[in-house]
Amino acid sequence: MFHGNFVYRIDLSIVPFLIAASLAFAIAWLTVGSLTLVAARARPVKSLKYE
């Protein structure tokens, strides 16, 4: 393949990609979870009062 002919070549492992994916998943989970808790604790009567 042509990839072996490059002067600067690095070996990539899967570990950085797994860490990045895990971090992105954790941030998304925390964001959705916190917004779910905010919505669950809100009072529907108070929200409908102003509409």
N, C-alpha and C positions, 0 to 999 in steps of 0.2 A: 504494500500500500504506500501511498505518498506521504503518510504521516511520519514515517521513519526517517525521512530525508531532511526534516527541519533541523536547523542548527540548535535552537533552544527548545528543548523538549522536557516536559515534566511528567511524572507519573501521578495520576490522580487516583485516590482511593474513594470509596463510597462513603466514608465516615463524615466528611464535611457536608455532603448532600443530605445524609440522614439527620445530622444535627440541625441543619437549616430547615428541613421539612418538619422536624419535631418542634422546633421553635415557632414556626409559622402556624402549625396546628394548635399549639398551646395558646398562642396569642388570639387566634380565631375563636377557640373554645372559651377562653376567658371573656372575650368581648361579647359573644353571643350569650353566654351564661349571665353576665352582669346585666345586659339589656333585658333578658328574660326575667330576672329578679326584679328589676325596676318596674317592668310592665305588670308583673304579678302582684306587686305591693301597691300599685296605684289603685285609687278608688274610682270605679267606673261612674258612680253618681257625680263625683266632682268633675270628671271629664265631660260628661254629657250635659252638665249644668250650663256650660259656656258655649254650647253648640246650638 
